[in-house]
Amino acid sequence: MSGRPTRVVPVPSIRSRLGHALVAWALLWGIAVAAAVWLAAAGEVDELLDDALQSSAELLGALVDARPGAVAGPQAAPIAVAPPPGGRSERFAWQVVDHDGHVLMHSSLAPDQPWHAQPVAGFGDAGAWRLYGMPLAADGRMLYAAQTQAERSEARFEVVLGAVLAALAIGLLGQGWLRGRVRAELVPLQTLSDRLAALDPGDTTLALGPAQRLELEPVHGAIDALTQRLARRIASERAFAGHAAHSLRTPLAGIDAQLAVALRECDPALRPRLKRVREAAARLQRVVAALLGLFRSGAEPQRRSVDLAAHLALLPLDGLALQVTPDTRVQADPDLLAAALLNLLDNSQRHGARAVRIGVPRPDVIRLEDDGPGVEPARRAALQAALDAQAYEGVTGLGLMLADRVARAHGGALRLPEVASGFAVELQLAAG
């Protein structure tokens, strides 16, 4: 009816949601990879450090056995072997212990007391040290090479931190690349969205044009075919409604004329009944007039400056007092505006109103407020929701539906504001 562009969900909102999803996915992926790297690297570092500790113990064992003065029995005091100048290590130490648990020799950092009271071969822990024990000879001497747990933790942390940071960096770089690729892939969808926004389903000459991607060609074809079907359906319904309204208006005018004659010539007892029949026929004429204006061949409203009071004075209204703000003009299609006002005023009258105040509180907004019983807040909210969604079936009457269609033809909508009493309608004739 209105020829206004079809509203389409913008692709930028889809792109934004995809971007956020990619960021979240990249962070989760990076954390998962970092955790896996942490576990793997920590285990590998421990294994490498243990291998180094074992190799150091084997080398030390050969050197201690070959050292002049190396003894097999206990000494009065353990021999502390001083490192060469500048070669002191704060993280590595060793002990030579006899079979009775006496320390025979040790490095400067190792304690005077044995790390193990009984010989223990292989890897083990003793306080702040990681040990590797190996027998030196058949006489029961043991060599313990040790490394501080702090040094091992530091090495593990440095290796793992480097691996985790690298994994996170790769994840973030991958996320940036993926986001860029997604944006590039969504460009054809953005173009399609723009074309759909400018498409008028009632114009059979319009088409989406060629697709930017081979994958979108079936979509373009399906939308073009759907648009053609919609255009034919709209044209058919508009023609049917127009012809039906024209066909009804002539006999209704004849009925009204005959009823006017009958009212003058009939028995007085029948006049109230005939008057009600004539009022019903007049109401039907107004509905037909609305249909004529709403489904005429021209798609766009023909806006002109309309004097609201003078326009209302031309409408066939009886039994309803109108209070119109003087010197009020609006930019609207006169025929469509008359159809909308007729139906809204007819609604007020049929629901018990006796007076209606009409004004223009804002440019391009006509407000009607009657003194009728009004509706419950829940019912008003349901009516407004149906108007907003254009889901009129079973919720709104013909009057509200036609008025909303007229408002939308002008680029606006119908609003039902809250009032203390009665019922109010705002006919918005422009977007706002």
C-alpha positions, 0 to 999 in steps of 0.5 A, a space after each residue: 500500500 505505502 510503497 515504503 522500503 522493506 525493513 531488513 535486519 542490518 548486516 553490521 549488527 550480525 558482523 558485530 555479534 560475530 566479532 564478539 563471538 570470535 573474540 570470545 572464541 579466540 580467548 577461550 581457545 588461547 586459554 585452552 592451548 595455554 593450559 595444554 602447553 603449561 602441562 606439557 612444558 612443565 613435564 618436559 622441563 622437569 624431565 630435562 632437569 632430571 636428566 641434567 641432574 643425573 648426568 651431573 651425578 655421573 660426571 661427579 661420580 667419576 671425578 670423586 673416585 679419581 680425586 686424590 685422597 678419596 677415602 672409603 671410610 668415615 672421616 673425623 669431619 666431612 671434607 668440604 670441597 671449595 669451588 674455584 674462584 668465581 665458580 660458586 653455584 647457589 643452585 647446585 650441590 653434591 654429597 658423598 656419603 658412606 654406608 653408615 650415613 656419614 658425609 665424607 665429602 660435600 660441595 660448599 652449598 651442601 649441608 654437613 648432614 646427609 640428605 638421606 640417612 640410608 642409601 637411596 638410589 635414583 631420584 628423590 626430594 629432600 626439603 628444598 632440594 631435588 636429589 639424584 643418588 648413585 652408588 660410587 663403589 661396592 663399599 656402599 658409598 653414595 653420591 647425591 647430586 642436588 638442585 634447588 627446587 627454587 631453580 627448577 621452579 624458576 626454569 619451569 616458569 620461564 619456559 612455560 611462560 614463554 610458551 603460553 605467551 606465544 600461544 596466546 599471541 598466536 591465538 590473538 593474531 588468528 582471531 584478528 585474521 579470522 575477524 578480518 576474513 569474516 568481515 570480508 565475507 560479509 560484504 556481499 551480505 551487506 550489499 544484499 541487505 542494502 538492496 533489500 532495504 531499497 526494494 519495494 515489494 509492490 514494484 514489479 520492475 525492481 530486482 536485486 541485480 547480480 550476486 557478488 558471490 556465486 553462492 548467493 546467486 540462488 538467494 538472489 533468484 529466490 528473493 527476486 521470485 518472491 518479490 515478483 509474487 508479492 508484487 502480483 499479490 499486492 496489485 491483485 488485492 489492491 485492485 480487488 479492494 478498490 473495485 469492491 469499494 467502488 461497487 459498494 459505494 453506489 448501492 450504499 448511496 442508493 440505500 441511504 437515499 431510499 432510507 431518507 425518503 422512507 424516514 419522511 414517509 413512514 409511520 412514526 413508530 418505525 422511524 427509530 428503527 429506520 434511523 438506526 438502519 440509516 446510521 449503520 449504512 452511513 457507517 458502512 459508507 465511511 468504511 468503504 470510503 476508507 478502503 477507496 483511499 487506502 487501496 487506490 492505485 497511487 502507492 505514495 501519499 500525495 501530501 498537501 497542507 490540510 486545514 484540520 478543522 475545515 477538513 473535519 467539517 466535511 466529514 459525514 459525522 452526526 451525534 459526535 461533538 468535535 472540539 478542534 484546535 483552530 488554525 491547525 494545519 498538517 502535511 498529509 494526503 487529504 483522502 487518506 487522512 479523511 479515511 483515518 479520521 472517519 474510522 477513528 471517530 466512528 470507533 469513538 462513537 460506537 464505544 460510547 463517546 459523545 465528544 472528541 478533542 482533536 489537536 496537533 501537539 507536535 508537528 505531523 502528529 494528530 491527537 484524538 481524545 474522547 470522553 468514552 469509557 476507555 479501555 483497561 491498561 492491559 488491553 491498551 498495551 495489547 492493542 499497541 503491541 498488535 499495532 507495532 507488530 502489524 499483527 491486527 488479526 483478532 486483536 484490533 478492529 477495522 478502524 484502528 487497523 486502517 488508521 495505522 495503515 494510513 499512518 504507516 503510508 505517511 512514514 509514521 505509526 499509530 500510538 495509543 498514549 495513556 490518559 486518565 479517562 477516555 481513550 486517546 489516539 495519536 496519528 503520527 504522519 512522519 517518522 519520529 
